[in-house]
């Protein structure tokens, strides 16, 4: 959750922009906050490896 905690400590001007980005989205800010640890622990770059192959 380190990244999300850093976001929450941004100056008010930037934090307001973050709130605007999460308004009317499929992932509300409260959900993002609740899942912060899980989201930040995922291997988002390596998770796609092997996705193009169909097992026989």
PDB file with SEQRES, HELIX, SHEET and CRYST1 records, atoms N, CA, C and O in Angstrom:
SEQRES   1 A   56  UNK UNK UNK UNK UNK UNK UNK UNK UNK UNK UNK UNK UNK          
SEQRES   2 A   56  UNK UNK UNK UNK UNK UNK UNK UNK UNK UNK UNK UNK UNK          
SEQRES   3 A   56  UNK UNK UNK UNK UNK UNK UNK UNK UNK UNK UNK UNK UNK          
SEQRES   4 A   56  UNK UNK UNK UNK UNK UNK UNK UNK UNK UNK UNK UNK UNK          
SEQRES   5 A   56  UNK UNK UNK UNK                                              
HELIX    1 AA1 UNK A    2  UNK A    8  1                                   7    
HELIX    2 AA2 UNK A   12  UNK A   22  1                                  11    
HELIX    3 AA3 UNK A   29  UNK A   34  1                                   6    
HELIX    4 AA4 UNK A   36  UNK A   41  1                                   6    
CRYST1    1.000    1.000    1.000  90.00  90.00  90.00 P 1           1          
ATOM      1  N   UNK A   1       0.832  -1.197   0.000  1.00  0.00           N  
ATOM      2  CA  UNK A   1       0.000   0.000   0.000  1.00  0.00           C  
ATOM      3  C   UNK A   1       0.867   1.247   0.000  1.00  0.00           C  
ATOM      4  O   UNK A   1       0.333   2.352   0.097  1.00  0.00           O  
ATOM      5  N   UNK A   2       2.132   1.119  -0.101  1.00  0.00           N  
ATOM      6  CA  UNK A   2       3.040   2.258  -0.035  1.00  0.00           C  
ATOM      7  C   UNK A   2       2.722   3.310  -1.089  1.00  0.00           C  
ATOM      8  O   UNK A   2       2.740   4.505  -0.794  1.00  0.00           O  
ATOM      9  N   UNK A   3       2.435   2.883  -2.302  1.00  0.00           N  
ATOM     10  CA  UNK A   3       2.143   3.851  -3.363  1.00  0.00           C  
ATOM     11  C   UNK A   3       0.855   4.613  -3.076  1.00  0.00           C  
ATOM     12  O   UNK A   3       0.791   5.830  -3.253  1.00  0.00           O  
ATOM     13  N   UNK A   4      -0.171   3.887  -2.630  1.00  0.00           N  
ATOM     14  CA  UNK A   4      -1.446   4.549  -2.362  1.00  0.00           C  
ATOM     15  C   UNK A   4      -1.313   5.516  -1.189  1.00  0.00           C  
ATOM     16  O   UNK A   4      -1.937   6.578  -1.192  1.00  0.00           O  
ATOM     17  N   UNK A   5      -0.514   5.165  -0.194  1.00  0.00           N  
ATOM     18  CA  UNK A   5      -0.281   6.070   0.929  1.00  0.00           C  
ATOM     19  C   UNK A   5       0.424   7.336   0.456  1.00  0.00           C  
ATOM     20  O   UNK A   5       0.122   8.430   0.933  1.00  0.00           O  
ATOM     21  N   UNK A   6       1.355   7.194  -0.473  1.00  0.00           N  
ATOM     22  CA  UNK A   6       2.037   8.368  -1.023  1.00  0.00           C  
ATOM     23  C   UNK A   6       1.057   9.255  -1.779  1.00  0.00           C  
ATOM     24  O   UNK A   6       1.122  10.481  -1.685  1.00  0.00           O  
ATOM     25  N   UNK A   7       0.160   8.643  -2.522  1.00  0.00           N  
ATOM     26  CA  UNK A   7      -0.855   9.420  -3.253  1.00  0.00           C  
ATOM     27  C   UNK A   7      -1.709  10.211  -2.272  1.00  0.00           C  
ATOM     28  O   UNK A   7      -2.012  11.379  -2.517  1.00  0.00           O  
ATOM     29  N   UNK A   8      -2.100   9.585  -1.160  1.00  0.00           N  
ATOM     30  CA  UNK A   8      -2.948  10.249  -0.178  1.00  0.00           C  
ATOM     31  C   UNK A   8      -2.256  11.418   0.514  1.00  0.00           C  
ATOM     32  O   UNK A   8      -2.920  12.246   1.138  1.00  0.00           O  
ATOM     33  N   UNK A   9      -0.935  11.496   0.412  1.00  0.00           N  
ATOM     34  CA  UNK A   9      -0.185  12.580   1.043  1.00  0.00           C  
ATOM     35  C   UNK A   9       0.195  13.686   0.058  1.00  0.00           C  
ATOM     36  O   UNK A   9       0.969  14.579   0.400  1.00  0.00           O  
ATOM     37  N   UNK A  10      -0.338  13.631  -1.150  1.00  0.00           N  
ATOM     38  CA  UNK A  10      -0.053  14.679  -2.131  1.00  0.00           C  
ATOM     39  C   UNK A  10      -0.628  16.014  -1.660  1.00  0.00           C  
ATOM     40  O   UNK A  10      -1.561  16.038  -0.857  1.00  0.00           O  
ATOM     41  N   UNK A  11      -0.078  17.119  -2.153  1.00  0.00           N  
ATOM     42  CA  UNK A  11      -0.668  18.422  -1.844  1.00  0.00           C  
ATOM     43  C   UNK A  11      -2.130  18.458  -2.321  1.00  0.00           C  
ATOM     44  O   UNK A  11      -2.488  17.766  -3.273  1.00  0.00           O  
ATOM     45  N   UNK A  12      -2.958  19.254  -1.666  1.00  0.00           N  
ATOM     46  CA  UNK A  12      -4.394  19.279  -1.975  1.00  0.00           C  
ATOM     47  C   UNK A  12      -4.729  19.453  -3.456  1.00  0.00           C  
ATOM     48  O   UNK A  12      -5.676  18.836  -3.942  1.00  0.00           O  
ATOM     49  N   UNK A  13      -3.988  20.263  -4.168  1.00  0.00           N  
ATOM     50  CA  UNK A  13      -4.271  20.479  -5.591  1.00  0.00           C  
ATOM     51  C   UNK A  13      -4.163  19.169  -6.366  1.00  0.00           C  
ATOM     52  O   UNK A  13      -5.025  18.856  -7.187  1.00  0.00           O  
ATOM     53  N   UNK A  14      -3.113  18.414  -6.107  1.00  0.00           N  
ATOM     54  CA  UNK A  14      -2.912  17.147  -6.809  1.00  0.00           C  
ATOM     55  C   UNK A  14      -3.874  16.071  -6.322  1.00  0.00           C  
ATOM     56  O   UNK A  14      -4.350  15.252  -7.108  1.00  0.00           O  
ATOM     57  N   UNK A  15      -4.155  16.076  -5.036  1.00  0.00           N  
ATOM     58  CA  UNK A  15      -5.089  15.103  -4.483  1.00  0.00           C  
ATOM     59  C   UNK A  15      -6.487  15.313  -5.063  1.00  0.00           C  
ATOM     60  O   UNK A  15      -7.207  14.346  -5.310  1.00  0.00           O  
ATOM     61  N   UNK A  16      -6.865  16.550  -5.276  1.00  0.00           N  
ATOM     62  CA  UNK A  16      -8.154  16.844  -5.904  1.00  0.00           C  
ATOM     63  C   UNK A  16      -8.206  16.269  -7.315  1.00  0.00           C  
ATOM     64  O   UNK A  16      -9.246  15.769  -7.744  1.00  0.00           O  
ATOM     65  N   UNK A  17      -7.107  16.336  -8.024  1.00  0.00           N  
ATOM     66  CA  UNK A  17      -7.039  15.768  -9.383  1.00  0.00           C  
ATOM     67  C   UNK A  17      -7.208  14.249  -9.329  1.00  0.00           C  
ATOM     68  O   UNK A  17      -7.881  13.669 -10.182  1.00  0.00           O  
ATOM     69  N   UNK A  18      -6.610  13.612  -8.346  1.00  0.00           N  
ATOM     70  CA  UNK A  18      -6.774  12.169  -8.176  1.00  0.00           C  
ATOM     71  C   UNK A  18      -8.247  11.850  -7.924  1.00  0.00           C  
ATOM     72  O   UNK A  18      -8.781  10.905  -8.504  1.00  0.00           O  
ATOM     73  N   UNK A  19      -8.899  12.620  -7.073  1.00  0.00           N  
ATOM     74  CA  UNK A  19     -10.326  12.419  -6.808  1.00  0.00           C  
ATOM     75  C   UNK A  19     -11.134  12.577  -8.088  1.00  0.00           C  
ATOM     76  O   UNK A  19     -12.074  11.817  -8.318  1.00  0.00           O  
ATOM     77  N   UNK A  20     -10.788  13.549  -8.922  1.00  0.00           N  
ATOM     78  CA  UNK A  20     -11.484  13.748 -10.197  1.00  0.00           C  
ATOM     79  C   UNK A  20     -11.308  12.543 -11.113  1.00  0.00           C  
ATOM     80  O   UNK A  20     -12.251  12.136 -11.793  1.00  0.00           O  
ATOM     81  N   UNK A  21     -10.112  11.974 -11.134  1.00  0.00           N  
ATOM     82  CA  UNK A  21      -9.853  10.813 -11.987  1.00  0.00           C  
ATOM     83  C   UNK A  21     -10.679   9.598 -11.569  1.00  0.00           C  
ATOM     84  O   UNK A  21     -11.052   8.781 -12.411  1.00  0.00           O  
ATOM     85  N   UNK A  22     -10.964   9.477 -10.276  1.00  0.00           N  
ATOM     86  CA  UNK A  22     -11.715   8.327  -9.782  1.00  0.00           C  
ATOM     87  C   UNK A  22     -13.221   8.566  -9.758  1.00  0.00           C  
ATOM     88  O   UNK A  22     -13.972   7.661  -9.395  1.00  0.00           O  
ATOM     89  N   UNK A  23     -13.675   9.737 -10.127  1.00  0.00           N  
ATOM     90  CA  UNK A  23     -15.100  10.024 -10.162  1.00  0.00           C  
ATOM     91  C   UNK A  23     -15.706   9.355 -11.390  1.00  0.00           C  
ATOM     92  O   UNK A  23     -15.173   9.471 -12.494  1.00  0.00           O  
ATOM     93  N   UNK A  24     -16.809   8.662 -11.197  1.00  0.00           N  
ATOM     94  CA  UNK A  24     -17.523   7.981 -12.284  1.00  0.00           C  
ATOM     95  C   UNK A  24     -16.655   6.966 -13.019  1.00  0.00           C  
ATOM     96  O   UNK A  24     -16.738   6.859 -14.242  1.00  0.00           O  
ATOM     97  N   UNK A  25     -15.835   6.231 -12.304  1.00  0.00           N  
ATOM     98  CA  UNK A  25     -15.028   5.188 -12.927  1.00  0.00           C  
ATOM     99  C   UNK A  25     -15.531   3.817 -12.494  1.00  0.00           C  
ATOM    100  O   UNK A  25     -16.327   3.699 -11.562  1.00  0.00           O  
ATOM    101  N   UNK A  26     -15.062   2.800 -13.174  1.00  0.00           N  
ATOM    102  CA  UNK A  26     -15.442   1.435 -12.826  1.00  0.00           C  
ATOM    103  C   UNK A  26     -14.790   0.991 -11.518  1.00  0.00           C  
ATOM    104  O   UNK A  26     -15.235   0.029 -10.892  1.00  0.00           O  
ATOM    105  N   UNK A  27     -13.737   1.692 -11.110  1.00  0.00           N  
ATOM    106  CA  UNK A  27     -13.032   1.367  -9.868  1.00  0.00           C  
ATOM    107  C   UNK A  27     -13.070   2.588  -8.948  1.00  0.00           C  
ATOM    108  O   UNK A  27     -12.167   3.424  -8.993  1.00  0.00           O  
ATOM    109  N   UNK A  28     -14.107   2.696  -8.116  1.00  0.00           N  
ATOM    110  CA  UNK A  28     -14.205   3.845  -7.217  1.00  0.00           C  
ATOM    111  C   UNK A  28     -13.002   3.930  -6.277  1.00  0.00           C  
ATOM    112  O   UNK A  28     -12.352   2.925  -5.990  1.00  0.00           O  
ATOM    113  N   UNK A  29     -12.723   5.116  -5.814  1.00  0.00           N  
ATOM    114  CA  UNK A  29     -11.564   5.348  -4.957  1.00  0.00           C  
ATOM    115  C   UNK A  29     -11.627   4.504  -3.685  1.00  0.00           C  
ATOM    116  O   UNK A  29     -10.591   4.034  -3.214  1.00  0.00           O  
ATOM    117  N   UNK A  30     -12.799   4.303  -3.126  1.00  0.00           N  
ATOM    118  CA  UNK A  30     -12.899   3.497  -1.907  1.00  0.00           C  
ATOM    119  C   UNK A  30     -12.508   2.045  -2.173  1.00  0.00           C  
ATOM    120  O   UNK A  30     -11.900   1.394  -1.323  1.00  0.00           O  
ATOM    121  N   UNK A  31     -12.858   1.543  -3.351  1.00  0.00           N  
ATOM    122  CA  UNK A  31     -12.467   0.182  -3.720  1.00  0.00           C  
ATOM    123  C   UNK A  31     -10.962   0.129  -3.939  1.00  0.00           C  
ATOM    124  O   UNK A  31     -10.298  -0.803  -3.487  1.00  0.00           O  
ATOM    125  N   UNK A  32     -10.420   1.135  -4.638  1.00  0.00           N  
ATOM    126  CA  UNK A  32      -8.969   1.194  -4.883  1.00  0.00           C  
ATOM    127  C   UNK A  32      -8.219   1.205  -3.557  1.00  0.00           C  
ATOM    128  O   UNK A  32      -7.200   0.532  -3.403  1.00  0.00           O  
ATOM    129  N   UNK A  33      -8.726   1.965  -2.615  1.00  0.00           N  
ATOM    130  CA  UNK A  33      -8.083   2.052  -1.306  1.00  0.00           C  
ATOM    131  C   UNK A  33      -8.154   0.710  -0.573  1.00  0.00           C  
ATOM    132  O   UNK A  33      -7.181   0.294   0.055  1.00  0.00           O  
ATOM    133  N   UNK A  34      -9.292   0.040  -0.651  1.00  0.00           N  
ATOM    134  CA  UNK A  34      -9.448  -1.251   0.025  1.00  0.00           C  
ATOM    135  C   UNK A  34      -8.562  -2.332  -0.576  1.00  0.00           C  
ATOM    136  O   UNK A  34      -8.084  -3.217   0.134  1.00  0.00           O  
ATOM    137  N   UNK A  35      -8.345  -2.262  -1.881  1.00  0.00           N  
ATOM    138  CA  UNK A  35      -7.554  -3.275  -2.580  1.00  0.00           C  
ATOM    139  C   UNK A  35      -6.110  -2.849  -2.815  1.00  0.00           C  
ATOM    140  O   UNK A  35      -5.392  -3.506  -3.569  1.00  0.00           O  
ATOM    141  N   UNK A  36      -5.676  -1.775  -2.190  1.00  0.00           N  
ATOM    142  CA  UNK A  36      -4.347  -1.207  -2.451  1.00  0.00           C  
ATOM    143  C   UNK A  36      -3.231  -2.231  -2.306  1.00  0.00           C  
ATOM    144  O   UNK A  36      -2.370  -2.330  -3.180  1.00  0.00           O  
ATOM    145  N   UNK A  37      -3.232  -2.986  -1.228  1.00  0.00           N  
ATOM    146  CA  UNK A  37      -2.162  -3.974  -1.021  1.00  0.00           C  
ATOM    147  C   UNK A  37      -2.151  -5.008  -2.140  1.00  0.00           C  
ATOM    148  O   UNK A  37      -1.096  -5.314  -2.696  1.00  0.00           O  
ATOM    149  N   UNK A  38      -3.317  -5.545  -2.470  1.00  0.00           N  
ATOM    150  CA  UNK A  38      -3.399  -6.571  -3.507  1.00  0.00           C  
ATOM    151  C   UNK A  38      -2.987  -6.014  -4.867  1.00  0.00           C  
ATOM    152  O   UNK A  38      -2.209  -6.645  -5.583  1.00  0.00           O  
ATOM    153  N   UNK A  39      -3.498  -4.845  -5.226  1.00  0.00           N  
ATOM    154  CA  UNK A  39      -3.174  -4.232  -6.518  1.00  0.00           C  
ATOM    155  C   UNK A  39      -1.677  -4.010  -6.648  1.00  0.00           C  
ATOM    156  O   UNK A  39      -1.090  -4.319  -7.684  1.00  0.00           O  
ATOM    157  N   UNK A  40      -1.067  -3.485  -5.621  1.00  0.00           N  
ATOM    158  CA  UNK A  40       0.356  -3.151  -5.683  1.00  0.00           C  
ATOM    159  C   UNK A  40       1.251  -4.386  -5.621  1.00  0.00           C  
ATOM    160  O   UNK A  40       2.422  -4.312  -5.991  1.00  0.00           O  
ATOM    161  N   UNK A  41       0.722  -5.521  -5.161  1.00  0.00           N  
ATOM    162  CA  UNK A  41       1.513  -6.751  -5.099  1.00  0.00           C  
ATOM    163  C   UNK A  41       1.469  -7.566  -6.393  1.00  0.00           C  
ATOM    164  O   UNK A  41       2.204  -8.543  -6.530  1.00  0.00           O  
ATOM    165  N   UNK A  42       0.616  -7.175  -7.341  1.00  0.00           N  
ATOM    166  CA  UNK A  42       0.485  -7.945  -8.575  1.00  0.00           C  
ATOM    167  C   UNK A  42       1.661  -7.711  -9.516  1.00  0.00           C  
ATOM    168  O   UNK A  42       2.273  -6.643  -9.517  1.00  0.00           O  
ATOM    169  N   UNK A  43       1.964  -8.733 -10.318  1.00  0.00           N  
ATOM    170  CA  UNK A  43       3.010  -8.647 -11.339  1.00  0.00           C  
ATOM    171  C   UNK A  43       2.337  -8.202 -12.642  1.00  0.00           C  
ATOM    172  O   UNK A  43       2.062  -9.023 -13.517  1.00  0.00           O  
ATOM    173  N   UNK A  44       2.079  -6.908 -12.763  1.00  0.00           N  
ATOM    174  CA  UNK A  44       1.331  -6.388 -13.905  1.00  0.00           C  
ATOM    175  C   UNK A  44       2.114  -6.479 -15.205  1.00  0.00           C  
ATOM    176  O   UNK A  44       1.516  -6.523 -16.280  1.00  0.00           O  
ATOM    177  N   UNK A  45       3.421  -6.507 -15.126  1.00  0.00           N  
ATOM    178  CA  UNK A  45       4.236  -6.588 -16.338  1.00  0.00           C  
ATOM    179  C   UNK A  45       4.459  -8.032 -16.769  1.00  0.00           C  
ATOM    180  O   UNK A  45       4.505  -8.309 -17.968  1.00  0.00           O  
ATOM    181  N   UNK A  46       4.593  -8.929 -15.852  1.00  0.00           N  
ATOM    182  CA  UNK A  46       4.849 -10.320 -16.186  1.00  0.00           C  
ATOM    183  C   UNK A  46       3.597 -11.175 -16.248  1.00  0.00           C  
ATOM    184  O   UNK A  46       3.667 -12.335 -16.653  1.00  0.00           O  
ATOM    185  N   UNK A  47       2.472 -10.639 -15.861  1.00  0.00           N  
ATOM    186  CA  UNK A  47       1.231 -11.393 -15.816  1.00  0.00           C  
ATOM    187  C   UNK A  47       0.701 -11.816 -17.165  1.00  0.00           C  
ATOM    188  O   UNK A  47      -0.128 -12.723 -17.240  1.00  0.00           O  
ATOM    189  N   UNK A  48       1.150 -11.193 -18.222  1.00  0.00           N  
ATOM    190  CA  UNK A  48       0.649 -11.510 -19.558  1.00  0.00           C  
ATOM    191  C   UNK A  48       1.441 -12.617 -20.246  1.00  0.00           C  
ATOM    192  O   UNK A  48       1.051 -13.057 -21.328  1.00  0.00           O  
ATOM    193  N   UNK A  49       2.525 -13.074 -19.662  1.00  0.00           N  
ATOM    194  CA  UNK A  49       3.359 -14.110 -20.279  1.00  0.00           C  
ATOM    195  C   UNK A  49       2.558 -15.385 -20.509  1.00  0.00           C  
ATOM    196  O   UNK A  49       1.887 -15.884 -19.606  1.00  0.00           O  
ATOM    197  N   UNK A  50       2.637 -15.888 -21.696  1.00  0.00           N  
ATOM    198  CA  UNK A  50       1.970 -17.139 -22.025  1.00  0.00           C  
ATOM    199  C   UNK A  50       0.492 -17.004 -22.326  1.00  0.00           C  
ATOM    200  O   UNK A  50      -0.191 -18.014 -22.492  1.00  0.00           O  
ATOM    201  N   UNK A  51      -0.019 -15.793 -22.402  1.00  0.00           N  
ATOM    202  CA  UNK A  51      -1.444 -15.593 -22.634  1.00  0.00           C  
ATOM    203  C   UNK A  51      -1.857 -15.955 -24.061  1.00  0.00           C  
ATOM    204  O   UNK A  51      -3.030 -16.244 -24.298  1.00  0.00           O  
ATOM    205  N   UNK A  52      -0.926 -15.949 -25.015  1.00  0.00           N  
ATOM    206  CA  UNK A  52      -1.273 -16.184 -26.412  1.00  0.00           C  
ATOM    207  C   UNK A  52      -1.327 -17.647 -26.801  1.00  0.00           C  
ATOM    208  O   UNK A  52      -1.705 -17.966 -27.929  1.00  0.00           O  
ATOM    209  N   UNK A  53      -0.966 -18.536 -25.911  1.00  0.00           N  
ATOM    210  CA  UNK A  53      -0.929 -19.960 -26.244  1.00  0.00           C  
ATOM    211  C   UNK A  53      -2.128 -20.684 -25.655  1.00  0.00           C  
ATOM    212  O   UNK A  53      -2.557 -20.414 -24.533  1.00  0.00           O  
ATOM    213  N   UNK A  54      -2.653 -21.606 -26.439  1.00  0.00           N  
ATOM    214  CA  UNK A  54      -3.758 -22.434 -25.965  1.00  0.00           C  
ATOM    215  C   UNK A  54      -3.183 -23.801 -25.617  1.00  0.00           C  
ATOM    216  O   UNK A  54      -2.556 -24.428 -26.471  1.00  0.00           O  
ATOM    217  N   UNK A  55      -3.374 -24.281 -24.398  1.00  0.00           N  
ATOM    218  CA  UNK A  55      -2.826 -25.592 -24.031  1.00  0.00           C  
ATOM    219  C   UNK A  55      -3.510 -26.707 -24.807  1.00  0.00           C  
ATOM    220  O   UNK A  55      -4.719 -26.657 -25.035  1.00  0.00           O  
ATOM    221  N   UNK A  56      -2.753 -27.700 -25.207  1.00  0.00           N  
ATOM    222  CA  UNK A  56      -3.301 -28.848 -25.964  1.00  0.00           C  
ATOM    223  C   UNK A  56      -3.567 -30.004 -25.043  1.00  0.00           C  
ATOM    224  O   UNK A  56      -4.027 -31.056 -25.488  1.00  0.00           O  
TER     225      UNK A  56                                                      
END                                                                             
